[in-house]
């Protein structure tokens, strides 16, 4: 049994090229596409792809700008902390009479040699030791209570040692030196 197309081709009324074109048109119609609709769909797909690329580029640009802004704010905060620490820094005298031990951020016990007055001030809470990560050689500084209170508000993780006993009746916390009169070991 032959279909109409084959009969027309045998009769010579339709060429092979015309039959092939008619066959593709029938397939497109079955799928719901026509020749112009297919071209419109590709243009629409191109526009949608372009819009998606632009949206992705805009989102990436926003993300980069937010990251840049966060880095800038973090650097400003680091500069503010550095200024507080360096402005109030207590310079150790040359006479290193007494070793003073404290725990570093890494959990290691560090020892610094101080003169007797600075060690006594650390023990009673007039001075404290803070982390200064911007200095690669010595990553700690000794600062007075004024700087310690400001650092306690802004960055409490920077404080390595501070004996915050309120008065002589308070018991010292674990690891802190008890406040009270101390004698110079050289005078004995």
BELJO-V307499 format. One record per pair of residues at least 24 apart in sequence whose ideal C-beta (glycine too) atoms are under 7 Angstrom apart, sorted by sequence separation. I is the first residue (numbers start at 0). GAP is how many residues later the second one is. D is the distance in whole Angstrom. If there is no record, write none. Layout:
((I GAP D) (I GAP D))
This chain:
((117 24 7) (91 26 6) (104 26 6) (101 27 5) (130 27 5) (89 28 7) (129 28 5) (129 29 6) (130 29 6) (129 30 6) (127 31 6) (128 31 5) (128 32 4) (127 33 6) (127 34 3) (89 37 6) (124 37 7) (124 38 4) (123 39 7) (124 39 6) (122 40 6) (124 40 6) (84 45 6) (84 47 6) (91 50 7) (81 52 6) (88 52 5) (89 52 4) (89 53 6) (88 54 6) (89 54 7) (122 54 4) (124 54 7) (87 55 5) (104 55 7) (123 55 5) (84 56 5) (87 56 6) (103 56 7) (122 56 7) (84 58 6) (87 58 6) (101 58 6) (87 59 4) (101 59 4) (122 59 7) (84 62 7) (119 62 5) (83 63 5) (83 66 6) (83 67 6) (115 68 5) (80 73 6) (80 74 6) (80 77 7))
